[in-house]
Amino acid sequence: MRPSHLLLAVLVAATWGVNFTVIEIGLDHFPPLLFSALRFLAAALPAVFFVGRPKVAWKWIAAVGLVLGVAKFGLVFQGMDAGMPAGLSSLVLQIQAVFTAVIAAAVLGERPTGVRALGMVVAVAGIGVAAVDEGASGPLGAFLMVVGAAAAWGLSNVLTRRASPPDALNFMVWVSTVPVLPLLALSLLTEGPSRDLAALRGLDWQGTGTILFVAWISTVFGFGAWGWLLHRHPASTVAPFSLLVPVFGMSSAAVFLGEEMTPLRWCAAALLVGGVALTTLSPGASRRVRVRVHVPDRAETAGPESTGRVLAPAEESVR
């Protein structure tokens, strides 16, 4: 990956990490499924009128919209509303990198190298350290919801790769139109119209700000940039960057929500960053070879009987 692509991937991870803190704040204002529906409504409107017509088949837009929008975010929001802390949620969700690699290997035939696989093991070890630090005191159902969301995210990564949208922003805006009605219907069925109406009537500047952040910054920018990267690189290369999300997620939760940053969490963060480095900067991505460069001299250019002059070996970097 080019340095600019690396920086973009890290920026997306930072955005998604802080997003968990914003979600936690937003859940004080909205029921989880209604909040998720409002997120995608704000992401789709009015942008859908300015990005042009969809540039991929509707089957891909619908598939990613249902898997990413309804399944992944519906489960994340419900899990956090049921008691999963923001920092822990940002951590557990990152096992999506494992789901992505497994699904990509099965569907796309992408095989990670040995060093990349080692990097993923190191990063997952970091997740395990942080999970031990958090303890098992939280509700099991909420934990399983976030694990299910990670599986849905991994599938959506591979679907996005298969869709290969030429315009990631156009794709993400149209994808955002799909989950709105299903999430609203689920909210009315499970959360109730009275609770939804009470939340909408009590809308204030803080609630509005959380919707705009998760819609425009996290969804449109974040997934637009993520899709752009997936269009240019294998899913197994892009996905490990999401392992940086808990670093930013736990840090922002500590600063804004008062969640404690313990030595074990710092250890987990170091393992995660080290794992990502092994995964993305593995040996073999580029290699240096010695080549002999033949440059014709004047005698050779004068006639076929002349002999050429071979220069000393030169170094050339070959990707």
N, C-alpha and C positions, 0 to 999 in steps of 0.2 A: 504494500500500500504506500502511496505517496505520502510525504509529510502532511500535506494539507488534508488528505483523507483521514490520516490518523488523528489530527486535531479535531476534525469534524466529528469523528466517532466518539472522542472523549467529551466533546461539548454536548453531544446528544445524551451521553451517559450522565453528565452533570445535571442536565435539564430533567431527565427522568428521575434522578435521585432526589432532587429538591421537590419534585412533583409529589412524592409520598407525603411530605410534610404539608403541602398545600391540600392534598386530598383529606388528610386528617382534620385540617381546619374546616374544609368544606363539609365534611360529614356532620359537623355540629349544626349545619344549616339545612341540610337536605337528607332525605332517605337515600340509601346507596344507589338503587336502580334509577331513581329519578335524577340524581346527581349525574350518573353516567349518561343518561339520555340527554340531559341539558348540555353536557360536555360536547357530545357529537353534534347536537343541533347547532351550537355556537360555532363549531369547527366547520360545519357545512354551509351555514348561511352567514353572510351573503356571498362567501367565496365561490360557491358553486356557479354563480352567474358570471364569474369573471375568468375562470380557468379554462373555459371551452368545453367541448364535448369529451366524453371519456375516450381515452386512447388505447384501451385494452378491452377485451371482451367482457360483457356484463357478468359472465359466470365467475370470472376472477374477482371482480369488484364485490359481488354478492358473497362469495366464499370468504374472502378476507374480512369483509364487513361483519359477517356473522361470527367467524371464529375469533377475530381480534376484538371487535367492538362489543358483541353480546357476551360471548363466553369468557374471554380473558378479562375485560374490564368489569363485566358484571360480577365475576367471581372475586376479583381483587377488592372492589368497593364493598361487597358484602362481607368478605373476610375481615377487612379492617373495621367495618362497622360492628362486627361480632366480637371484636376484642384483640385482633392482631395489631401490635404496635407498628408505627410507621417504619422505624428502623429495621425491625425484624421482617416486615413485609418486603421491604426493598432487598433484603438478603435472600429470603427463601425463594422469591420469584426468579432469582438468577439461575436456578437449576434449569431454566428454559434453554440455556446454552447446551446442556446435555441432550435435552429433547430435540433441539434443532439439529445437532450433529447426528443423532441416531436416525431421525426422519430423513435428513438430507442424504445420508449414506444409503438408506433403503430406497428412496424415491429418485434422487438425483444422481446417485452413484458417486458422491463426493466422499473421498476417503481422507481423513486427516492423517498427517504424518505422525511418526512416533513421538517426535518432540512436541508437536502440537497436542497430541493426546496426553503427554506428560504435563503440559501446561494446564490442561483442563483438570487433571487430577489434583494438581497443586491448588488451583483456584477453588475447586470443590472442597478441598481440605480446609481452605479458609472459611468457606460457608459453614462447614461442620464445627470449626472452632467458635465461630460467632453464635451458632445455634446452641452449643454447650453453654456459652456465656449467658445466653438469654434464659436457659432452663426450659423445662417442660411444664411451666405453670399455667400457660395460656390454654384457651379452649381448643380441643383437638379438631372440632369441625371447622373453625376459622382457619387453622393451619392447613387442613386438607383443601379448603377452597383456594388458597393461594397456590398450593402445589398444582391443583387442577388448572389454575390460570397460567402457570408456567408451561404446562403441556400445551395449552391452547396457543400461547405466544410462540412456542417452538414450531407448531404447525403453521401458524400464520407467516412466520419467516420463510418457510419453504414454499408456501403458496405464493408469496410475493416474488420469490426467486423464479418460480415457474411462470408467473404472469409477466415478469420482466417489463414493467411499465417504462416507456421511454421518458415520461415526465412524472417524476415521483410526487410532486406537489399536486398535479392534476389527479393522480391516482388516489392520494390520501384524502383529498377533499371529497371525491365521489364515494370512496369507501365510507366516509363519515356520514353519508346520507342513509346508509343501510341500517345501522343499529338503532336509529332514533325510535321508530315505531315499535319494533320488538321490545326494546327496553321500556318504553312508556307502557306498553300493554302488560309486561311483567310487573312493572311497578304498581299499576292499578290493581292487578290480581293479588299481589303478595303484600304490598305496603299499604294499599287502600287509598281511595280518592281523597278522603278527609285529611290524611297525613300529607299527601302531596299538595293539596290546596293550601293547607296551613303553612307549608314551607315556602310556597310561591308568594303568599300574601306577606310573609315576614322577610322577604328578600331585602337585604341591605347592601352597603358598599363592599363589605368583606365577603359576603356570599357571591356577589357579582364578580369580584376580583378573582376568587378561586375558580369560578367557571371559565373566565377569560384566560387564566393561566393554563389550566389543564386542556382547554380547547385550542388556543392559538399557539402557545409555546410548546406544550408537551405533545399535543396531537398533530397539529398541522406542521409545525417546524420539525419536531422530534421524529415523527414517523415518516414525514416527507424526506428528511435527510437520511433516515435509516433505509428507506426503500431505494433512495438514490445510490447508497453504498452497496446494497444487495444487488442492484442492477449491474454493478461494476466489479464485484468481488464474490467469491464463493460464500455461501451462507455460513460454512464452518469457519471462515476467516473473520467475518463481520460479527457473528453472534458473541464470541468471547468478550468483546468490548462491553457488553451489557454487564459483565461481572464487575465493572467499575461502579455500577449504579449504587450498590450498597455502601460503598465508600462515601459517596456524596449523600446518600440517603441517611446513613447513620450520623454523619457529621451535621447535616441540616436539622435532623431530629434532635440532636443534642443541643444545638444552638437555639432553636426556636420553640422546641417542645419540652426541653429539659430532660430528655432521655440521656442516661449516663453513658459516657465513653470510657469503658474499662480497659485495662492493659490487654485482656484477651481480645477485645474488639480491635485494638490497634494491631495485634498480631494477625487477626483475621484479614484486616485491610492489607497488610504487607503481603500475605499469601495470595490474596486476590490479585494485587497489582503484579506480583511476580509471576503468577500463572498466566495472566494476560500477556505479559512480556514474552514468556516462553512460547505462547501460542501464536502470537502475531509476528515475532521477530525470530522465528526458528531458523537454524542453519539450513541452507539449501534453497532459500528463497532467491538468492542470487549467488553466483559463483564466479570466480576469476579464472580465466584460462589463458595460456600462453599461445599466441598465434604468430606465425611467420608471415610477414607482410612482404610481398613481392612488388617492387617498384621498378618499372622498365627504365633503363638508361638510354642515352642518345643512340648508342650503337644498336640496341635492340629495336628501337623505333625506326632505325634506318633500314633494316632488312631482316628477313627471317633467319639468316645464318648467324646473326649476332646472339650472344648469350646475355641473359639477364643478370642483374645484381640483386642479391637477397640481403635485406637489412637485418640488423640484430633483432631478436625477438622482442615483441612489444606486448604490453599488458593491456587487455581489453576486458571490461566488465560485461558479462552477458547475463541477462535475466532469463 
